[in-house]
Amino acid sequence: MTTALKHGLHAIDHAFEIARSQKRAAFMPYFPVGYPDYATSLDVIQTLANAGADVIEIGIPFSDPVADGPTIQAASQIALQNGTSLSHCIQAVSELRERGVTIPLVFMGYFNPFMAYGLEKLITDVKSAGVDGFIVPDLPADEADNFQPLIDAAQLSIAHFLAPTSSPDRIRLTAEKARGFIYLASLTGITGSNALLPQNLVKKIAEIRLVTSIPIGVGFGIKTPDHAREVGKIADGIFVGTALVKAGGESVQAAHTLAQALRNALD
């Protein structure tokens, strides 16, 4: 990894600044390490960067991914059957950095594997590898007291979640604790839902922006360039997972084609 590269919260902030200067939302695709196998997953993640991703969510396979729909659950299970561990995911980021991937890479995973690994060791190792931050769906902002200080000390990002049903108090707390960006689920439920994007999304984003200037990324249910274009008009960033996991399971080229179409839709 080139030591001149700046990783961490600074890199996340810079990615959003670039997208903002280009008058578009940031494109933040997701892909899990180890699916359909380790080598292919690295090729897919690299091609997502080549296709114009601003930030990539690096999926950490877990046996009980409660926020994820059947496609990502199945991919996670295959990755685990392939023997993919948290250590492999850290190694994957190191390898991606060595390949020349410079954009922010954020670990998207559940808290249990992080605790099992050891939180202080985790922060040391991910920072050395070039990880920029974390998205932890099962770690609410008010339960992150043993993790947040380590994140802040290491100057990494952590994106806390909000839902369409989040109360004003929850919005204020999340805005206070989030570093880098807020992850707003576009609907209540799991990733990959077929529900139409809700009409109250504009209202919810406006409500959040009353209390914070931190970027708001929207995920869950964004599958097509049309979805990306629609949500990109009102959010600071869009997350796409299920559709890209399906494409990446077919081929690296399929993932690249879809990612490029999603990214182009934001211009």
C-alpha positions in Angstrom: 0.0 0.0 0.0 1.3 3.5 -0.9 1.9 5.3 2.4 1.1 8.7 0.7 -2.6 7.7 0.4 -4.8 9.2 3.1 -7.3 6.7 4.5 -10.0 7.0 7.1 -12.6 9.7 7.8 -10.6 12.3 5.7 -10.9 10.0 2.6 -14.7 9.6 3.1 -15.2 13.3 3.5 -13.1 13.9 0.4 -15.2 11.4 -1.7 -18.4 13.2 -0.8 -16.7 16.6 -1.6 -15.8 15.3 -5.1 -19.3 14.1 -5.8 -20.8 17.3 -4.5 -18.4 19.4 -6.7 -19.7 17.3 -9.7 -23.3 18.0 -8.6 -24.2 14.4 -8.1 -24.8 11.8 -5.4 -21.9 9.5 -4.5 -22.1 6.0 -5.8 -21.5 3.4 -3.0 -21.8 -0.2 -4.2 -21.6 -3.3 -1.9 -19.9 -6.6 -2.5 -19.0 -9.4 -0.1 -15.5 -10.9 0.2 -15.4 -14.6 -0.7 -18.4 -14.7 -3.1 -18.5 -16.6 -5.4 -14.9 -17.2 -4.3 -12.1 -15.1 -2.8 -10.3 -14.3 -6.1 -13.4 -13.4 -8.0 -14.7 -11.2 -5.2 -11.5 -9.1 -5.4 -11.9 -8.8 -9.2 -15.5 -7.6 -8.8 -14.6 -5.1 -6.1 -11.8 -3.8 -8.3 -14.1 -3.5 -11.3 -16.6 -1.5 -9.2 -13.8 1.0 -8.5 -13.0 1.1 -12.2 -16.6 1.7 -13.0 -16.7 4.9 -11.0 -17.6 4.0 -7.4 -16.9 6.7 -4.9 -16.9 4.5 -1.8 -17.2 0.7 -1.8 -18.9 -1.3 1.0 -16.8 -4.4 1.6 -19.2 -7.1 2.8 -18.0 -9.2 5.8 -19.7 -12.6 5.6 -21.8 -13.5 8.6 -24.1 -16.4 9.5 -27.1 -14.3 10.5 -27.1 -11.1 8.5 -30.5 -9.8 9.8 -30.7 -6.7 7.7 -30.0 -8.5 4.4 -32.4 -10.1 2.0 -32.1 -13.6 0.5 -29.6 -12.7 -2.2 -27.0 -11.3 0.1 -27.8 -14.0 2.8 -27.1 -16.7 0.2 -23.9 -15.0 -1.0 -22.7 -14.6 2.6 -23.4 -18.3 3.2 -21.4 -19.3 0.2 -18.5 -17.1 1.3 -18.5 -18.7 4.7 -18.6 -22.2 3.2 -15.5 -21.0 1.2 -13.8 -20.4 4.6 -13.9 -16.6 4.4 -13.1 -15.0 7.7 -12.7 -11.5 9.0 -9.0 -11.9 8.6 -9.5 -12.7 4.9 -11.5 -9.5 4.5 -8.7 -7.4 6.0 -6.2 -9.2 3.8 -8.5 -8.5 0.8 -8.4 -4.7 1.5 -4.6 -4.9 1.7 -4.5 -6.7 -1.7 -6.9 -4.2 -3.3 -4.7 -1.3 -2.1 -1.7 -3.1 -3.6 -3.6 -3.4 -6.9 -4.0 0.3 -6.9 -7.5 0.8 -5.6 -7.4 4.2 -3.9 -11.1 5.1 -3.3 -12.5 4.6 0.3 -13.3 1.1 1.3 -15.7 0.6 4.2 -16.4 -2.6 6.1 -20.1 -3.5 6.1 -20.6 -6.2 8.7 -22.2 -7.3 11.9 -20.8 -6.7 15.4 -20.3 -10.2 16.6 -17.3 -11.1 14.3 -15.8 -7.7 15.2 -16.1 -8.4 19.0 -14.8 -12.0 18.5 -11.7 -10.6 16.7 -11.1 -8.0 19.4 -12.1 -4.4 18.9 -8.7 -2.8 19.6 -6.9 -5.3 17.4 -9.5 -4.9 14.7 -9.0 -1.1 14.6 -5.2 -1.5 14.4 -5.3 -4.1 11.7 -8.0 -2.5 9.5 -6.2 0.8 9.6 -2.9 -0.8 8.6 -4.7 -2.5 5.7 -6.3 0.7 4.4 -9.9 0.3 5.6 -11.6 3.7 5.9 -14.5 3.0 8.2 -17.4 0.8 9.2 -21.1 0.2 8.6 -22.6 -2.0 11.3 -26.3 -2.7 10.9 -26.8 -4.3 14.3 -25.0 -1.6 16.3 -27.3 1.3 17.1 -25.7 4.6 17.8 -26.8 4.4 21.5 -25.1 1.0 21.9 -21.8 1.9 20.3 -20.0 3.2 23.4 -17.3 0.5 23.4 -16.6 0.9 19.7 -17.1 4.6 18.9 -14.2 5.9 21.0 -11.8 3.6 19.1 -13.3 4.7 15.8 -12.8 8.3 16.7 -9.3 7.9 18.0 -8.3 6.2 14.8 -10.0 8.9 12.7 -12.2 6.3 10.9 -15.8 6.7 9.7 -18.8 4.9 11.2 -22.2 5.2 9.5 -25.1 4.8 11.9 -28.5 3.9 10.5 -31.8 5.7 10.3 -35.1 4.3 9.0 -38.3 6.0 7.6 -39.8 5.5 11.1 -36.9 7.1 13.1 -38.1 9.6 15.7 -36.6 13.2 16.0 -34.7 12.1 19.1 -33.2 9.1 17.1 -32.3 11.4 14.2 -30.5 13.8 16.6 -28.5 11.0 18.3 -27.6 9.4 15.0 -26.4 12.7 13.5 -24.3 13.3 16.6 -22.6 9.9 16.6 -22.2 9.3 12.8 -18.8 9.9 11.3 -18.5 10.3 7.5 -22.2 9.8 6.6 -25.6 8.5 7.8 -27.1 5.4 6.3 -30.8 6.0 5.7 -32.8 2.9 4.8 -35.3 3.9 2.2 -37.9 1.5 3.6 -38.5 -0.7 6.7 -37.4 -4.2 6.0 -34.4 -5.9 4.5 -32.1 -5.2 1.6 -33.2 -6.2 -1.9 -36.8 -5.5 -1.3 -39.1 -5.1 -4.3 -41.1 -2.4 -2.6 -41.3 0.9 -4.5 -39.2 3.7 -3.1 -41.4 5.5 -0.5 -42.9 8.9 -1.2 -41.9 10.1 2.3 -38.1 9.8 1.5 -37.9 13.4 0.5 -39.6 14.4 3.7 -37.3 12.2 5.9 -34.1 13.5 4.2 -35.3 17.1 4.8 -36.0 16.2 8.5 -32.5 14.9 8.9 -31.0 17.9 7.2 -32.7 20.2 9.8 -30.3 18.9 12.4 -27.1 18.0 10.6 -25.0 18.7 7.5 -23.4 15.2 7.5 -23.9 13.4 4.1 -27.0 11.1 3.9 -26.6 7.9 1.9 -29.8 6.0 1.0 -29.9 2.2 0.5 -32.3 -0.7 0.4 -34.3 -1.3 -2.8 -32.1 0.6 -5.2 -31.5 -1.8 -8.1 -31.7 0.0 -11.5 -30.2 3.1 -13.1 -33.7 4.7 -12.8 -33.8 4.1 -9.1 -30.3 5.5 -8.8 -31.2 8.6 -10.8 -34.4 9.2 -8.7 -32.8 8.8 -5.3 -29.6 10.6 -6.4 -31.6 13.8 -6.9 -32.4 14.0 -3.2 -29.6 12.1 -1.4 -25.9 12.7 -1.0 -25.1 9.1 -1.9 -26.8 5.8 -2.9 -26.0 2.3 -1.8 -26.6 -0.7 -4.2 -26.0 -4.2 -2.9 -28.4 -7.0 -4.0 -28.4 -6.1 -7.7 -24.6 -6.0 -7.9 -24.3 -9.2 -5.9 -26.5 -11.0 -8.4 -24.5 -9.5 -11.3 -21.1 -10.4 -9.7 -22.3 -13.9 -9.1 -22.8 -14.2 -12.9 -19.5 -12.6 -14.0 -17.1 -9.7 -13.3 -18.1 -8.1 -16.6 -21.8 -8.2 -15.6 -21.0 -6.4 -12.3 -18.9 -3.8 -14.2 -21.7 -3.2 -16.8 -24.4 -2.7 -14.1 -22.1 -0.6 -11.9 -21.2 1.7 -14.8 -24.9 2.1 -15.7 -25.7 3.0 -12.1 -22.9 5.5 -11.9 -23.7 7.1 -15.2 -27.3 7.6 -14.0 -26.1 9.9 -11.3 -24.6 12.5 -13.7 
